């Protein structure tokens, strides 16, 4: 089993976002949204992960992140997106008129 770590990036009253790292490298992200009795997740991972590795990662998220939220749930629904990160964009990127930018490289 691979060693994944989760680093919380932000938290609101009804959601949390975590970076997922493997051996110190960022490899993905999970956004969790808490409704009355269902937790919905959006998982973004690299295309290279196998179905078995994705299953293990979702189970690890369920075991490590959901209990700490304190939200009782009847279901955990995860949408998984596989691909590559293109960049991180913010207002600062669009305010710079001197030189064009494609966002910050992760």
C-alpha positions in Angstrom: 0.0 0.0 0.0 1.2 3.5 -0.9 1.9 6.1 1.8 -0.4 9.0 1.4 -0.5 12.1 3.6 -3.2 14.7 3.8 -2.5 18.4 4.4 -5.5 20.6 5.1 -5.6 23.7 2.8 -8.8 25.2 4.0 -11.9 24.6 6.1 -15.4 26.1 6.2 -18.4 25.3 8.2 -19.5 22.8 5.5 -16.4 21.8 3.6 -12.7 20.9 3.8 -9.9 20.8 1.2 -6.8 18.7 1.4 -3.6 18.3 -0.7 -2.6 14.7 -1.1 1.1 13.9 -1.0 3.0 10.8 -1.7 6.7 10.6 -0.6 6.7 14.4 -0.1 5.3 15.2 -3.6 1.8 16.7 -4.1 -0.1 14.2 -6.2 -3.7 15.2 -5.8 -6.5 17.0 -3.9 -9.7 16.0 -2.1 -12.5 18.5 -1.5 -15.1 17.3 1.0 -18.6 18.8 1.3 -20.8 18.0 4.3 -24.6 17.9 3.9 -27.1 16.9 6.4 -26.3 13.2 6.3 -24.1 12.7 3.2 -20.5 13.6 2.6 -19.7 14.4 -1.1 -16.1 14.4 -2.3 -14.3 15.5 -5.4 -11.0 13.6 -5.7 -8.4 14.8 -8.3 -5.6 12.3 -8.9 -3.0 11.6 -11.6 -3.9 9.3 -14.4 -1.2 6.8 -13.5 -3.1 5.5 -10.4 -4.7 2.0 -10.9 -8.3 1.2 -9.9 -7.0 -0.7 -6.8 -4.9 2.4 -5.8 -7.9 4.6 -6.2 -10.0 2.3 -4.0 -7.3 2.3 -1.3 -7.0 6.1 -1.4 -10.8 6.5 -1.1 -10.8 4.1 1.8 -8.0 6.0 3.5 -9.9 9.3 3.1 -12.9 7.6 4.6 -10.9 6.3 7.6 -8.6 9.3 8.2 -10.5 12.4 7.2 -14.2 11.8 7.7 -14.2 10.8 11.4 -12.3 14.0 12.4 -15.1 16.1 10.8 -17.6 15.0 13.4 -20.4 14.9 10.8 -22.6 11.8 11.1 -23.3 10.3 7.6 -25.3 7.7 5.9 -23.2 7.8 2.7 -19.9 8.9 1.3 -20.0 9.8 -2.5 -16.8 10.5 -4.3 -16.4 11.8 -7.8 -12.9 10.9 -9.1 -11.1 12.9 -11.8 -7.8 11.7 -13.2 -5.5 14.0 -15.1 -2.7 16.5 -14.6 -2.5 19.8 -12.8 -2.1 22.7 -15.2 -1.5 25.5 -12.7 -2.9 27.5 -9.8 -4.6 30.8 -10.7 -5.5 33.7 -8.5 -6.6 37.4 -8.9 -2.9 38.3 -8.7 -2.3 36.5 -12.0 -4.9 38.5 -13.8 -3.9 41.9 -12.3 -0.4 41.8 -13.7 -0.5 43.7 -17.0 3.2 43.8 -17.7 3.6 40.1 -18.7 1.2 37.4 -19.6 1.0 34.4 -17.3 -0.4 30.9 -17.2 -0.7 30.7 -13.5 1.7 29.5 -10.9 3.3 26.1 -11.5 2.4 23.7 -8.6 
